[in-house]
Each structure stands twice: as C-alpha cells, then as structure tokens.
Amino acid sequence: MNRQNALKKKSVEMSKSSALGENKEKLVNLGHDIEELNNTYEITEDPPLNSDEYIDWMRVSDVFLKDKHSAFECKSIWHIYLHPHQQVQMDPSENAKLKDLAKNLNYQNWDQIAH
C-alpha cells in the first residue's frame, strides 16, 4: 500500500510540473504501475500479530476514520481486539446465549454482558 501511495504522489507531482510534455510518458508508465498494483494486490494471509509492516496507521486514522481516533488508538485497538489472531470462534449455542443476554440488557451495559 505504501508503494501505491508513493507512485500516486509521484504522479501528482509530475502532472503539476511545467514540463508536462516531457513527463507524459513517465505519467503513463506510473499509471500502468498503479493499475498493476491495484490488480495484483491480494491479501493471502493475516498479518503477523504485533507487526505494523504493511499498515499505515496515520492513513487509517485520517482517511478511514476522519481523525476521530489517533493513529496510536487505531493501532492499539487492532492489536488488542480486532486482529484475526485475537478472535475466538464461538459455537452456535454460545452465540445465541450472547444475543439473548444483549437483548435482555437492551444492547447496553457491555461490561455486564462481557462477564
């Protein structure tokens, strides 16, 4: 994802340049590189736990959450709660029990529901 952002940034800088004619071929090539990244990028496995190698937390905070949460908060929530390795599969009876409990408490008081 960072390589894609770098290519897009370079493309914008080149298009603003006064020597647009000279940069036209380079812009076309950059466009092809970006398109290739868009088409070939595929997540094949979960990222390693406690690794931020492929995650730009500033971008997550800014673009996806409109700065409602800081990059640090996003990173913390991901590693503590949301990372796929932290997820435990519940069997259907546990899931039904949790839904009933939440409904009985009007989907509020999550501390009590969690215990």
GICOR-V149475 format. One record per residue. RES is the residue in one letter. SS is DSSP state (helix for helix, strand for strand, loop for the rest). PHI is phi in radians with two decimals (* if undefined). D_LAST is the distance of its C-alpha to the last C-alpha in whole Angstrom. Layout:
# GICOR-V149475
<<RES	SS	PHI	D_LAST> <RES	SS	PHI	D_LAST>>
This chain:
# GICOR-V149475
<<M	loop	*	39> <N	helix	-1.14	41> <R	helix	-1.13	44> <Q	helix	-1.09	44> <N	helix	-1.10	43> <A	helix	-1.10	46> <L	helix	-1.15	48> <K	helix	-1.12	48> <K	helix	-1.09	48> <K	helix	-1.08	52> <S	helix	-1.09	53> <V	helix	-1.13	52> <E	helix	-1.07	54> <M	helix	-1.20	57> <S	helix	-1.23	57> <K	helix	-1.44	58> <S	loop	-1.12	60> <S	loop	-1.24	64> <A	loop	-1.66	65> <L	helix	-1.06	63> <G	helix	-1.03	66> <E	helix	-1.21	66> <N	helix	-1.60	62> <K	helix	-1.01	62> <E	helix	-1.13	62> <K	helix	-1.12	59> <L	helix	-1.11	57> <V	helix	-1.07	58> <N	helix	-1.11	57> <L	helix	-1.09	53> <G	helix	-1.04	53> <H	helix	-1.14	53> <D	helix	-1.09	51> <I	helix	-1.12	48> <E	helix	-1.07	48> <E	helix	-1.10	48> <L	helix	-1.10	45> <N	helix	-1.07	44> <N	helix	-1.43	45> <T	helix	-1.77	44> <Y	loop	-1.22	41> <E	loop	-2.52	38> <I	loop	-1.46	35> <T	loop	-1.76	35> <E	loop	-2.71	32> <D	loop	-1.18	29> <P	loop	-1.15	30> <P	loop	-1.06	29> <L	loop	-1.11	26> <N	loop	1.11	27> <S	loop	-2.05	30> <D	loop	-2.02	31> <E	loop	-0.99	35> <Y	loop	-1.94	35> <I	loop	-2.06	32> <D	loop	-1.73	34> <W	helix	-1.14	31> <M	helix	-1.11	34> <R	helix	-1.19	35> <V	helix	-1.01	31> <S	helix	-1.08	31> <D	helix	-1.29	34> <V	helix	-1.35	35> <F	helix	-1.53	31> <L	loop	-1.98	29> <K	loop	0.87	32> <D	loop	1.04	32> <K	loop	-1.25	28> <H	loop	-2.32	27> <S	loop	-1.26	29> <A	helix	-1.04	29> <F	helix	-1.11	27> <E	helix	-1.11	24> <C	helix	-1.04	25> <K	helix	-1.06	25> <S	helix	-1.12	22> <I	helix	-1.08	20> <W	helix	-1.06	22> <H	helix	-1.26	22> <I	helix	-1.53	18> <Y	helix	-2.06	16> <L	helix	-1.67	19> <H	loop	-1.02	22> <P	helix	-0.94	22> <H	helix	-1.26	22> <Q	helix	-1.57	18> <Q	loop	-1.45	17> <V	loop	-2.03	16> <Q	loop	-1.31	17> <M	loop	-1.73	15> <D	loop	-1.36	18> <P	helix	-0.98	19> <S	helix	-1.20	17> <E	helix	-1.13	13> <N	helix	-1.10	14> <A	helix	-1.12	16> <K	helix	-1.09	13> <L	helix	-1.12	11> <K	helix	-1.08	14> <D	helix	-1.09	14> <L	helix	-1.08	11> <A	helix	-1.09	12> <K	helix	-1.10	15> <N	helix	-1.10	14> <L	loop	-1.77	13> <N	loop	0.97	16> <Y	loop	0.98	14> <Q	loop	-2.28	13> <N	loop	1.00	11> <W	helix	-1.16	9> <D	helix	-1.12	7> <Q	helix	-1.19	5> <I	helix	-1.08	5> <A	helix	-1.19	4> <H	loop	-1.67	0>>
